[in-house]
Amino acid sequence: MPSSHHPQNPGWYGPYGGRFVSETLIPALDELTEAIAGIGTSEAYKTELNALLTNYVGRPTPLTEAHRLAREIDPSKKTIGRLFFKREDLCHTGAHKINNAIGQVLLASKMGKTRIIAETGAGQHGVATATACALIGLPCEVYMGAEDVKRQAPNVGRMKLLGAKVIAVESGSKTLKDAMNEALRDWVTNVATTHYCIGSAAGPHPYPELVAKLQSIIGTEARAQLMERTGRLPDAAVACVGGGSNAIGMFRGFLAAASVKLYGVEAAGHGVATDKHAATLTAGRVGILHGSKSFVLCDEGGQIKEAHSISAGLDYPGVGPEHSWLKTSGRARYLSATDEEALAAASLVARTEGIIPALETSHPIAKLGEIASEVAKGIGRPATIVLCLSGRGDKDLETLLARCLGNEAN
Ligand SMILES: Cc1ncc(COP(=O)(O)O)c(C=O)c1O
């Protein structure tokens, strides 16, 4: 598996990553690292996981060519040759998060853990973890910022129906960062019995690598499907970046192929020049958050700033350490799209392709024109682009109706 993870220096991606946690958690992180190397590489685990991904999650997800959207963005056909969506929205529970949740909960059950906790922003990771726990038979508690509990109400209902306990977190900005703080606090107290199922390729070692491996199925499938459909690799792979799990999953399929340009798109909220955005790689600085060294949104004294995005899944002031390395090393480029650009993109995809994308995914869609121009200029011909459609917009329906249709909705 091609990776920018340093095999001689586990847990580090260039100068980013590591373990910046209390001593109490080190044995649990060591235990998890050992389980990944042992149980995680066993034929029994791999066979069971693959069967669940096929028969329960619905993998492989399709690769859909977005003909009408491509022509809408580039009627001249000069910059976009072909545009493909990797359809993670068609996974059971509606987003890529389920790949990671099933993999981790299965591993935890085989480690003898009797309780699962998770944090969630948009609720998709909470729903995915609650689903995996119901399937495998483990109790589940999900920490969610009180603000996100309000704006992602359908997912709160889903988690409860699936038997999970949802704990609304009232501290800080009442969003994902605060939920993760509380989950880490719970884990420190209950570490012997509990597995903390982190939802993105972030956190202390070994989480970024574990989540990236579990999500690399996205890129592996996309690469094979593109080879079959077009006979060659794409010119660019594109994904949204919150903590960065769907993006790193997609990128892992193409990291070793230098001809494939990698683009991550973050949330610019009201604009990166304002203090209301979540564009960590674009406008952040190197610091420590949730157990690893990476780009973060913080002030000069290192205090974490509040992030803002219309999309709850991107509203996070940190990012997984591998993305920081891909940015610094120049292997990937990171752009950002505003709330308004994402809303317009969601509406456009719905009307041209019959797909209502999650607000998270609408961010990279909004930047497709810019990305295609840049790539086409570099290669001297229209580009073939694959974009990870990380989730569906059902959870965002209220926002989409209010902001995209306005009075038309009535
Ligand atoms: C549909 C969807 N896409 C993307 C994300 C962002 O997370 P990540 O960057 O880890 O893929 C989320 C997070 O909740 C999500 O629900």
The ligand as a MOL file (V3000), in Angstrom:
LIG
                    3D

  0  0  0     0  0            999 V3000
M  V30 BEGIN CTAB
M  V30 COUNTS 16 16 0 0 0
M  V30 BEGIN ATOM
M  V30 1 C -20.6520 13.1130 4.2050 0
M  V30 2 C -19.4120 13.5700 4.8920 0
M  V30 3 N -18.3470 13.9110 4.1430 0
M  V30 4 C -17.2040 14.3460 4.7090 0
M  V30 5 C -17.0850 14.4790 6.0820 0
M  V30 6 C -15.8080 15.0280 6.6310 0
M  V30 7 O -15.0440 14.0950 7.2980 0
M  V30 8 P -13.6910 13.5330 6.6940 0
M  V30 9 O -12.8870 14.7190 6.2800 0
M  V30 10 O -13.1020 12.7690 7.8150 0
M  V30 11 O -14.0290 12.6730 5.5240 0
M  V30 12 C -18.1670 14.1240 6.9090 0
M  V30 13 C -18.0710 14.2240 8.3680 0
M  V30 14 O -18.9960 14.0610 9.1020 0
M  V30 15 C -19.3650 13.6570 6.2920 0
M  V30 16 O -20.4360 13.3170 7.0150 0
M  V30 END ATOM
M  V30 BEGIN BOND
M  V30 1 1 1 2
M  V30 2 1 2 3
M  V30 3 2 2 15
M  V30 4 2 3 4
M  V30 5 1 4 5
M  V30 6 1 5 6
M  V30 7 2 5 12
M  V30 8 1 6 7
M  V30 9 1 7 8
M  V30 10 2 8 9
M  V30 11 1 8 10
M  V30 12 1 8 11
M  V30 13 1 12 13
M  V30 14 1 12 15
M  V30 15 2 13 14
M  V30 16 1 15 16
M  V30 END BOND
M  V30 END CTAB
M  END
